């Protein structure tokens, strides 16, 4: 579901020949390598329709240490792309732990699982 901006840049991550995740930067147009977690989150957000039109604006003040740590961990240098990833990560929150807690102990211990 990859979209293209008016400048012709890919907005969603792709895998390169070596299998690494990459995304074309909004300003530079150059591909930058991003981690598998970032690629997976942005791809899922795109497939869920969360990365459509970009008309909303977000602003705020944050710790420079937090910003630098997030850039280093994700490989994302653009503030806009970093915010997009962070919001996508929250919007796509995996509720596995909560679901696990709710069903824990609900399977019959005598159930034969085939191994």
Wavefront OBJ file of the C-alpha trace (Angstrom):
o trace
v 0.000 0.000 0.000
v 2.968 2.273 -0.506
v 2.105 5.834 -1.384
v 4.155 8.443 -3.172
v 4.508 12.080 -2.142
v 4.311 14.961 -4.590
v 8.093 14.718 -4.805
v 7.926 11.055 -5.758
v 9.412 9.640 -2.562
v 8.228 6.420 -0.985
v 6.487 7.094 2.323
v 6.520 3.544 3.610
v 9.483 1.329 4.414
v 10.764 -1.305 2.042
v 13.299 -4.076 2.294
v 16.497 -3.749 0.330
v 18.274 -6.609 -1.437
v 19.925 -7.668 1.831
v 16.608 -7.793 3.688
v 17.241 -4.633 5.738
v 14.422 -2.130 6.213
v 14.889 1.228 4.489
v 12.808 4.345 4.083
v 13.296 7.307 1.816
v 13.817 10.522 3.788
v 11.242 13.274 3.313
v 13.773 16.016 2.752
v 16.832 14.338 1.285
v 15.097 11.699 -0.792
v 17.914 9.303 0.091
v 17.168 5.871 1.500
v 18.183 5.421 5.117
v 18.376 2.119 6.894
v 15.922 1.683 9.730
v 15.541 -1.179 12.160
v 13.155 -4.087 11.641
v 10.866 -2.894 14.441
v 10.517 0.555 12.871
v 9.881 -0.983 9.458
v 7.296 -3.406 10.806
v 5.423 -0.709 12.756
v 5.333 1.716 9.829
v 4.267 -0.990 7.396
v 1.462 -2.114 9.738
v 0.376 1.502 10.217
v 0.330 2.022 6.455
v -1.656 -1.179 5.873
v -4.126 -0.072 8.568
v -4.698 3.220 6.776
v -3.023 5.318 9.466
v -0.424 6.952 7.203
v -2.745 8.634 4.717
v -3.058 12.384 4.285
v -0.527 14.411 6.246
v -2.338 17.594 7.206
v -2.288 17.543 11.047
v 0.443 19.395 12.896
v 2.020 18.481 16.249
v 4.352 20.599 18.355
v 5.844 20.451 21.793
v 8.970 20.623 23.874
v 10.781 17.476 24.935
v 14.071 16.548 26.526
v 16.990 16.663 24.071
v 18.353 13.502 25.712
v 15.071 11.682 24.988
v 15.106 12.915 21.400
v 18.695 11.807 20.792
v 18.148 8.386 22.394
v 15.036 7.833 20.242
v 16.959 8.824 17.106
v 19.788 6.443 17.935
v 17.486 3.523 18.746
v 15.315 3.927 15.646
v 17.774 5.256 13.086
v 15.277 8.015 12.243
v 16.791 11.490 12.016
v 13.731 13.467 10.882
v 11.605 14.851 13.732
v 8.407 14.375 11.695
v 9.206 10.746 10.885
v 10.199 10.057 14.487
v 6.883 11.459 15.744
v 5.037 9.465 13.071
v 6.742 6.258 14.226
v 6.058 6.980 17.898
v 2.376 7.705 17.271
v 2.013 4.639 15.028
v 3.618 2.524 17.730
v 1.019 3.739 20.244
v -1.897 3.494 17.792
v -0.993 -0.103 16.959
v -0.346 -1.097 20.563
v -0.234 -4.855 20.970
v -2.543 -5.941 23.753
v -1.072 -9.440 24.005
v -0.109 -9.130 27.669
v -3.583 -8.030 28.746
v -5.279 -10.741 26.681
v -2.862 -13.349 28.087
v -3.696 -12.305 31.647
v -7.420 -12.600 30.904
v -7.231 -16.140 29.471
v -4.459 -17.509 31.661
v -5.541 -20.718 33.330
v -8.683 -21.030 31.236
v -7.482 -24.024 29.198
v -8.213 -27.460 30.590
v -4.912 -28.854 31.937
v -5.921 -32.328 30.632
v -6.220 -31.062 27.049
v -3.906 -33.054 24.736
v -1.951 -30.650 22.528
v -0.361 -33.328 20.370
v 3.186 -33.285 21.690
l 1 2 3 4 5 6 7 8 9 10 11 12 13 14 15 16 17 18 19 20 21 22 23 24 25 26 27 28 29 30 31 32 33 34 35 36 37 38 39 40 41 42 43 44 45 46 47 48 49 50 51 52 53 54 55 56 57 58 59 60 61 62 63 64 65 66 67 68 69 70 71 72 73 74 75 76 77 78 79 80 81 82 83 84 85 86 87 88 89 90 91 92 93 94 95 96 97 98 99 100 101 102 103 104 105 106 107 108 109 110 111 112 113 114 115
